[in-house]
Every structure is written in structure tokens, then in C-alpha cells.
């Protein structure tokens, strides 16, 4: 007997973009929530050369990559927010 979750892919998160500033992060977060896109934040470790504490990386499921990219781009154009799109597999430190 197979369940619905047997064929589901796991560990398929990608790093969508990197954003700085709490207000900018909240605007993107609201847009993703409105469109029901699952996400999580990952904060890079600070180093001597990179001491931005407000910098965070938004990670999403790979299946909603195109839709999320379009939503983030629309928010950035509307609110004049600068983000850096990463679009690579997320590191899973817990595995």
C-alpha cells in the first residue's frame, strides 16, 4: 500500500533571493503569504568582511520557483526594493 506522500520529493528547497532590511523582508514575506507560497528564512553567519545583520536569504520549494520569482520581482519593482536572486540548491546543515 502506498500513501500519497510516498512519491513526494523531499529536501528540494532552493535559495530564492537575498534581501537586506527588515521592512524589505516583510514586504516580500507578505506577498509570498498572499500567494500561498511556502518559504523560510536563513540568516548567513556574519564574518569579519560581512557584518550585515539584517541580511537574510529567502528559501522556497523548488516547485514554486517561477511563481515566487515573478512575485518577488513585482514587489521589488513596485516598492523599489533591491534583492539579489540566487536560485541555487539550499544547503541542509541538519542532514
DRENTORKOL-3810 file (N, C-alpha, C; in nm, 4 decimals):
REM DRENTORKOL-3810
@n.u->0.0851; n.v->-0.1179; n.w->0.0000; ca.u->0.0000; ca.v->0.0000; ca.w->0.0000; c.u->0.0895; c.v->0.1241; c.w->0.0000
@n.u->0.0635; n.v->0.2155; n.w->-0.0916; ca.u->0.1391; ca.v->0.3397; ca.w->-0.0994; c.u->0.0513; c.v->0.4558; c.w->-0.0571
@n.u->0.1110; n.v->0.5459; n.w->0.0166; ca.u->0.0387; ca.v->0.6664; ca.w->0.0547; c.u->0.0674; c.v->0.7763; c.w->-0.0463
@n.u->-0.0020; n.v->0.8860; n.w->-0.0316; ca.u->0.0196; ca.v->0.9996; ca.w->-0.1212; c.u->0.1593; c.v->1.0575; c.w->-0.1061
@n.u->0.2178; n.v->1.0433; n.w->0.0110; ca.u->0.3463; ca.v->1.1044; ca.w->0.0388; c.u->0.4649; c.v->1.0171; c.w->-0.0023
@n.u->0.4401; n.v->0.8969; n.w->-0.0474; ca.u->0.5487; ca.v->0.8073; ca.w->-0.0836; c.u->0.6292; c.v->0.8612; c.w->-0.2018
@n.u->0.5620; n.v->0.9185; n.w->-0.3003; ca.u->0.6300; ca.v->0.9680; ca.w->-0.4200; c.u->0.6749; c.v->1.1134; c.w->-0.4059
@n.u->0.6496; n.v->1.1740; n.w->-0.2926; ca.u->0.6844; ca.v->1.3147; ca.w->-0.2740; c.u->0.8355; c.v->1.3328; c.w->-0.2630
@n.u->0.8835; n.v->1.4385; n.w->-0.3284; ca.u->1.0258; ca.v->1.4708; ca.w->-0.3193; c.u->1.0500; c.v->1.5491; c.w->-0.1905
@n.u->1.1599; n.v->1.5205; n.w->-0.1251; ca.u->1.1960; ca.v->1.5948; ca.w->-0.0056; c.u->1.3319; c.v->1.6583; c.w->-0.0262
@n.u->1.3640; n.v->1.7528; n.w->0.0590; ca.u->1.4907; ca.v->1.8263; ca.w->0.0505; c.u->1.5096; c.v->1.8927; c.w->-0.0859
@n.u->1.4037; n.v->1.9547; n.w->-0.1360; ca.u->1.4127; ca.v->2.0214; ca.w->-0.2652; c.u->1.3934; c.v->2.1723; c.w->-0.2498
@n.u->1.4555; n.v->2.2290; n.w->-0.1473; ca.u->1.4474; ca.v->2.3720; ca.w->-0.1251; c.u->1.5573; c.v->2.4429; c.w->-0.2034
@n.u->1.5258; n.v->2.5620; n.w->-0.2515; ca.u->1.6252; ca.v->2.6441; ca.w->-0.3190; c.u->1.6323; c.v->2.7791; c.w->-0.2508
@n.u->1.7471; n.v->2.8425; n.w->-0.2617; ca.u->1.7648; ca.v->2.9781; ca.w->-0.2115; c.u->1.7162; c.v->3.0716; c.w->-0.3211
@n.u->1.6043; n.v->3.1364; n.w->-0.2975; ca.u->1.5442; ca.v->3.2222; ca.w->-0.3987; c.u->1.6202; c.v->3.3535; c.w->-0.4127
@n.u->1.6317; n.v->3.4271; n.w->-0.3024; ca.u->1.6954; ca.v->3.5583; ca.w->-0.3115; c.u->1.7529; c.v->3.5990; c.w->-0.1764
@n.u->1.8336; n.v->3.7028; n.w->-0.1829; ca.u->1.8969; ca.v->3.7591; ca.w->-0.0644; c.u->1.8476; c.v->3.9028; c.w->-0.0516
@n.u->1.7986; n.v->3.9384; n.w->0.0653; ca.u->1.7420; ca.v->4.0713; ca.w->0.0861; c.u->1.7970; c.v->4.1285; c.w->0.2158
@n.u->1.8141; n.v->4.2600; n.w->0.2184; ca.u->1.8601; ca.v->4.3241; ca.w->0.3412; c.u->1.7541; c.v->4.4234; c.w->0.3858
@n.u->1.7428; n.v->4.4385; n.w->0.5146; ca.u->1.6460; ca.v->4.5311; ca.w->0.5721; c.u->1.5203; c.v->4.4592; c.w->0.6174
@n.u->1.4772; n.v->4.4927; n.w->0.7368; ca.u->1.3594; ca.v->4.4275; ca.w->0.7951; c.u->1.2334; c.v->4.4648; c.w->0.7180
@n.u->1.2190; n.v->4.5910; n.w->0.6815; ca.u->1.0992; ca.v->4.6357; ca.w->0.6094; c.u->1.0902; c.v->4.5688; c.w->0.4724
@n.u->1.2017; n.v->4.5562; n.w->0.4043; ca.u->1.2021; ca.v->4.4908; ca.w->0.2735; c.u->1.1662; c.v->4.3437; c.w->0.2858
@n.u->1.2207; n.v->4.2786; n.w->0.3870; ca.u->1.1906; ca.v->4.1369; ca.w->0.4099; c.u->1.0422; c.v->4.1170; c.w->0.4379
@n.u->0.9834; n.v->4.2064; n.w->0.5144; ca.u->0.8409; ca.v->4.1942; ca.w->0.5478; c.u->0.7519; c.v->4.2141; c.w->0.4257
@n.u->0.7893; n.v->4.3043; n.w->0.3362; ca.u->0.7105; ca.v->4.3255; ca.w->0.2144; c.u->0.7101; c.v->4.1990; c.w->0.1281
@n.u->0.8259; n.v->4.1382; n.w->0.1119; ca.u->0.8346; ca.v->4.0147; ca.w->0.0328; c.u->0.7608; c.v->3.9021; c.w->0.1027
@n.u->0.7728; n.v->3.8970; n.w->0.2339; ca.u->0.7035; ca.v->3.7940; ca.w->0.3119; c.u->0.5517; c.v->3.8046; c.w->0.2955
@n.u->0.4984; n.v->3.9258; n.w->0.3012; ca.u->0.3542; ca.v->3.9459; ca.w->0.2831; c.u->0.3079; c.v->3.8988; c.w->0.1459
@n.u->0.3866; n.v->3.9304; n.w->0.0429; ca.u->0.3495; ca.v->3.8904; ca.w->-0.0931; c.u->0.3504; c.v->3.7386; c.w->-0.1076
@n.u->0.4497; n.v->3.6720; n.w->-0.0497; ca.u->0.4542; ca.v->3.5259; ca.w->-0.0566; c.u->0.3383; c.v->3.4636; c.w->0.0199
@n.u->0.3042; n.v->3.5196; n.w->0.1344; ca.u->0.1904; ca.v->3.4679; ca.w->0.2119; c.u->0.0583; c.v->3.4865; c.w->0.1373
@n.u->0.0414; n.v->3.6037; n.w->0.0746; ca.u->-0.0812; ca.v->3.6299; ca.w->-0.0016; c.u->-0.1000; c.v->3.5276; c.w->-0.1132
@n.u->0.0093; n.v->3.4831; n.w->-0.1715; ca.u->0.0031; ca.v->3.3889; ca.w->-0.2826; c.u->0.0234; c.v->3.2442; c.w->-0.2403
@n.u->0.0240; n.v->3.2205; n.w->-0.1104; ca.u->0.0317; ca.v->3.0862; ca.w->-0.0519; c.u->0.1544; c.v->3.0086; c.w->-0.0969
@n.u->0.2681; n.v->3.0754; n.w->-0.0917; ca.u->0.3939; ca.v->3.0106; ca.w->-0.1250; c.u->0.4703; c.v->2.9858; c.w->0.0051
@n.u->0.5062; n.v->2.8618; n.w->0.0251; ca.u->0.5785; ca.v->2.8228; ca.w->0.1447; c.u->0.7228; c.v->2.8711; c.w->0.1353
@n.u->0.7753; n.v->2.9226; n.w->0.2449; ca.u->0.9102; ca.v->2.9787; ca.w->0.2461; c.u->0.9693; c.v->2.9659; c.w->0.3853
@n.u->1.0970; n.v->2.9901; n.w->0.3956; ca.u->1.1613; ca.v->3.0070; ca.w->0.5257; c.u->1.2821; c.v->3.0967; c.w->0.5066
@n.u->1.3272; n.v->3.1552; n.w->0.6170; ca.u->1.4414; ca.v->3.2455; ca.w->0.6137; c.u->1.5646; c.v->3.1744; c.w->0.6658
@n.u->1.6760; n.v->3.2075; n.w->0.6057; ca.u->1.8041; ca.v->3.1574; ca.w->0.6544; c.u->1.8963; c.v->3.2779; c.w->0.6663
@n.u->1.9549; n.v->3.2936; n.w->0.7828; ca.u->2.0460; ca.v->3.4048; ca.w->0.8070; c.u->2.1883; c.v->3.3549; c.w->0.7944
@n.u->2.2655; n.v->3.4131; n.w->0.7014; ca.u->2.4051; ca.v->3.3703; ca.w->0.6884; c.u->2.4858; c.v->3.4120; c.w->0.8103
@n.u->2.5869; n.v->3.3350; n.w->0.8396; ca.u->2.6731; ca.v->3.3679; ca.w->0.9529; c.u->2.7530; c.v->3.4931; c.w->0.9208
@n.u->2.7685; n.v->3.5779; n.w->1.0195; ca.u->2.8455; ca.v->3.7001; ca.w->0.9988; c.u->2.9944; c.v->3.6680; c.w->1.0055
@n.u->3.0679; n.v->3.7357; n.w->0.9213; ca.u->3.2130; ca.v->3.7203; ca.w->0.9190; c.u->3.2761; c.v->3.8577; c.w->0.9379
@n.u->3.4052; n.v->3.8620; n.w->0.9375; ca.u->3.4751; ca.v->3.9901; ca.w->0.9535; c.u->3.4429; c.v->4.0831; c.w->0.8373
@n.u->3.4332; n.v->4.0257; n.w->0.7176; ca.u->3.4099; ca.v->4.1066; ca.w->0.5990; c.u->3.2628; c.v->4.1341; c.w->0.5733
@n.u->3.1745; n.v->4.0535; n.w->0.6278; ca.u->3.0308; ca.v->4.0684; ca.w->0.6052; c.u->2.9607; c.v->4.0797; c.w->0.7402
@n.u->2.9371; n.v->4.2017; n.w->0.7842; ca.u->2.8768; ca.v->4.2217; ca.w->0.9159; c.u->2.7336; c.v->4.2736; c.w->0.9076
@n.u->2.6678; n.v->4.2565; n.w->0.7942; ca.u->2.5293; ca.v->4.2994; ca.w->0.7801; c.u->2.4402; c.v->4.2046; c.w->0.8607
@n.u->2.3802; n.v->4.2547; n.w->0.9652; ca.u->2.2969; ca.v->4.1689; ca.w->1.0492; c.u->2.1551; c.v->4.1578; c.w->0.9950
@n.u->2.1147; n.v->4.2501; n.w->0.9099; ca.u->1.9788; ca.v->4.2480; ca.w->0.8570; c.u->1.9671; c.v->4.1648; c.w->0.7301
@n.u->2.0744; n.v->4.1074; n.w->0.6844; ca.u->2.0753; ca.v->4.0300; ca.w->0.5613; c.u->2.0150; c.v->3.8924; c.w->0.5858
@n.u->1.9217; n.v->3.8507; n.w->0.5001; ca.u->1.8660; ca.v->3.7165; ca.w->0.5121; c.u->1.8428; c.v->3.6581; c.w->0.3731
@n.u->1.8360; n.v->3.5270; n.w->0.3674; ca.u->1.8129; ca.v->3.4545; ca.w->0.2431; c.u->1.6756; c.v->3.3900; c.w->0.2525
@n.u->1.5943; n.v->3.4101; n.w->0.1503; ca.u->1.4602; ca.v->3.3524; ca.w->0.1456; c.u->1.4682; c.v->3.2232; c.w->0.0659
@n.u->1.4268; n.v->3.1142; n.w->0.1289; ca.u->1.4294; ca.v->2.9826; ca.w->0.0650; c.u->1.2870; c.v->2.9358; c.w->0.0408
@n.u->1.2661; n.v->2.8703; n.w->-0.0721; ca.u->1.1333; ca.v->2.8204; ca.w->-0.1090; c.u->1.1464; c.v->2.6792; c.w->-0.1638
@n.u->1.0322; n.v->2.6171; n.w->-0.1878; ca.u->1.0294; ca.v->2.4871; ca.w->-0.2510; c.u->1.0566; c.v->2.5040; c.w->-0.3998
@n.u->1.1303; n.v->2.4124; n.w->-0.4561; ca.u->1.1694; ca.v->2.4210; ca.w->-0.5973; c.u->1.0484; c.v->2.4204; c.w->-0.6914
@n.u->0.9385; n.v->2.3595; n.w->-0.6506; ca.u->0.8202; ca.v->2.3511; ca.w->-0.7355; c.u->0.7527; c.v->2.4865; c.w->-0.7579
@n.u->0.7735; n.v->2.5833; n.w->-0.6700; ca.u->0.7119; ca.v->2.7157; ca.w->-0.6872; c.u->0.8131; c.v->2.8221; c.w->-0.7253
@n.u->0.9215; n.v->2.7813; n.w->-0.7886; ca.u->1.0302; ca.v->2.8735; ca.w->-0.8208; c.u->0.9868; c.v->2.9846; c.w->-0.9161
@n.u->0.9228; n.v->2.9525; n.w->-1.0271; ca.u->0.8852; ca.v->3.0530; ca.w->-1.1271; c.u->0.7835; c.v->3.1515; c.w->-1.0708
@n.u->0.6829; n.v->3.0993; n.w->-1.0007; ca.u->0.5800; ca.v->3.1862; ca.w->-0.9439; c.u->0.6382; c.v->3.2785; c.w->-0.8373
@n.u->0.7226; n.v->3.2250; n.w->-0.7514; ca.u->0.7830; ca.v->3.3061; ca.w->-0.6450; c.u->0.8759; c.v->3.4120; c.w->-0.7023
@n.u->0.9509; n.v->3.3765; n.w->-0.8051; ca.u->1.0410; ca.v->3.4740; ca.w->-0.8675; c.u->0.9625; c.v->3.5898; c.w->-0.9269
@n.u->0.8511; n.v->3.5602; n.w->-0.9926; ca.u->0.7680; ca.v->3.6653; ca.w->-1.0513; c.u->0.7075; c.v->3.7542; c.w->-0.9435
@n.u->0.6656; n.v->3.6956; n.w->-0.8325; ca.u->0.6057; ca.v->3.7718; ca.w->-0.7230; c.u->0.7094; c.v->3.8629; c.w->-0.6592
@n.u->0.8269; n.v->3.8106; n.w->-0.6306; ca.u->0.9317; ca.v->3.8911; ca.w->-0.5684; c.u->0.9752; c.v->4.0032; c.w->-0.6622
@n.u->0.9862; n.v->3.9733; n.w->-0.7908; ca.u->1.0247; ca.v->4.0760; ca.w->-0.8876; c.u->0.9198; c.v->4.1870; c.w->-0.8945
@n.u->0.7913; n.v->4.1507; n.w->-0.8886; ca.u->0.6841; ca.v->4.2508; ca.w->-0.8909; c.u->0.6884; c.v->4.3399; c.w->-0.7671
@n.u->0.7116; n.v->4.2794; n.w->-0.6512; ca.u->0.7211; ca.v->4.3575; ca.w->-0.5272; c.u->0.8424; c.v->4.4507; c.w->-0.5324
@n.u->0.9528; n.v->4.4004; n.w->-0.5837; ca.u->1.0745; ca.v->4.4823; ca.w->-0.5928; c.u->1.0552; c.v->4.6005; c.w->-0.6866
@n.u->0.9875; n.v->4.5782; n.w->-0.7972; ca.u->0.9617; ca.v->4.6873; ca.w->-0.8911; c.u->0.8666; c.v->4.7904; c.w->-0.8319
@n.u->0.7646; n.v->4.7428; n.w->-0.7603; ca.u->0.6635; ca.v->4.8325; ca.w->-0.7032; c.u->0.7188; c.v->4.9143; c.w->-0.5863
@n.u->0.7919; n.v->4.8496; n.w->-0.4970; ca.u->0.8392; ca.v->4.9138; ca.w->-0.3741; c.u->0.9834; c.v->4.9635; c.w->-0.3829
@n.u->1.0472; n.v->4.9445; n.w->-0.4979; ca.u->1.1857; ca.v->4.9855; ca.w->-0.5189; c.u->1.2800; c.v->4.9190; c.w->-0.4173
@n.u->1.2682; n.v->4.7872; n.w->-0.4087; ca.u->1.3499; ca.v->4.7064; ca.w->-0.3186; c.u->1.4582; c.v->4.6384; c.w->-0.4007
@n.u->1.5786; n.v->4.6358; n.w->-0.3466; ca.u->1.6895; ca.v->4.5684; ca.w->-0.4149; c.u->1.7096; c.v->4.4306; c.w->-0.3535
@n.u->1.7062; n.v->4.3288; n.w->-0.4374; ca.u->1.7351; ca.v->4.1922; ca.w->-0.3947; c.u->1.8359; c.v->4.1316; c.w->-0.4912
@n.u->1.8996; n.v->4.0284; n.w->-0.4453; ca.u->1.9916; ca.v->3.9532; ca.w->-0.5308; c.u->1.9360; c.v->3.8117; c.w->-0.5422
@n.u->1.8963; n.v->3.7739; n.w->-0.6634; ca.u->1.8436; ca.v->3.6400; ca.w->-0.6864; c.u->1.9583; c.v->3.5396; c.w->-0.6881
@n.u->1.9409; n.v->3.4294; n.w->-0.6144; ca.u->2.0452; ca.v->3.3285; ca.w->-0.6005; c.u->2.0126; c.v->3.2055; c.w->-0.6851
@n.u->1.8940; n.v->3.1505; n.w->-0.6683; ca.u->1.8435; ca.v->3.0367; ca.w->-0.7450; c.u->1.9368; c.v->2.9156; c.w->-0.7439
@n.u->1.9785; n.v->2.8721; n.w->-0.6267; ca.u->2.0591; ca.v->2.7502; ca.w->-0.6171; c.u->2.0061; c.v->2.6644; c.w->-0.5041
@n.u->2.0449; n.v->2.5394; n.w->-0.5035; ca.u->2.0003; ca.v->2.4468; ca.w->-0.4001; c.u->2.0422; c.v->2.4959; c.w->-0.2632
@n.u->1.9545; n.v->2.4787; n.w->-0.1684; ca.u->1.9821; ca.v->2.5219; ca.w->-0.0321; c.u->2.0699; c.v->2.4195; c.w->0.0384
@n.u->2.1624; n.v->2.4692; n.w->0.1176; ca.u->2.2451; ca.v->2.3803; ca.w->0.1996; c.u->2.1612; c.v->2.3315; c.w->0.3174
@n.u->2.1652; n.v->2.2055; n.w->0.3416; ca.u->2.0955; ca.v->2.1486; ca.w->0.4558; c.u->2.1987; c.v->2.1055; c.w->0.5583
@n.u->2.2191; n.v->2.1903; n.w->0.6585; ca.u->2.3191; ca.v->2.1604; ca.w->0.7604; c.u->2.2736; c.v->2.0537; c.w->0.8588
@n.u->2.1450; n.v->2.0246; n.w->0.8595; ca.u->2.0919; ca.v->1.9304; ca.w->0.9577; c.u->2.1002; c.v->1.7866; c.w->0.9099
@n.u->2.1375; n.v->1.7618; n.w->0.7853; ca.u->2.1439; ca.v->1.6238; ca.w->0.7339; c.u->2.2804; c.v->1.5642; c.w->0.7533
END
